[in-house]
Amino acid sequence: MTTRPRLHTETSKVAGILAVALFGFLAAVFLTAGFGSPAGFGDGSVTRSLAYTMFDLPGGDIAGEGFLVSFITIAVVLDAALDGAVMLAERDEEGGS
């Protein structure tokens, strides 16, 4: 039988001070950060350029980096996840009811 989780009640003042200091530092960084003016893409089709860039083909209007290896890696990982989900979803024919 499992027991209920209990709340850890021992407090550490050093951990609390560090947490507040970290929060203050991150708040200062986020509040003082500035955004540059948007540059835009200029003339050309963004969708077509993205497709050419993804498959590392020449001919896009907007320059970019090749993502073919990333695309194939993501496709293999998603295929393995789908195969695993199907395998887990199948019923066990031998010992079940």
Buried (B, 14 or more C-beta within 10 A) or exposed (E): EEEEEEEEEEEEEEEEEEEEEEEEEEEEEEEEEEEEEEEEEEEEEEEEBBEBBBEEEEEBEBEEEEBEEEEEEEEEEEEEEEEEEEEEEEEEEEEEE
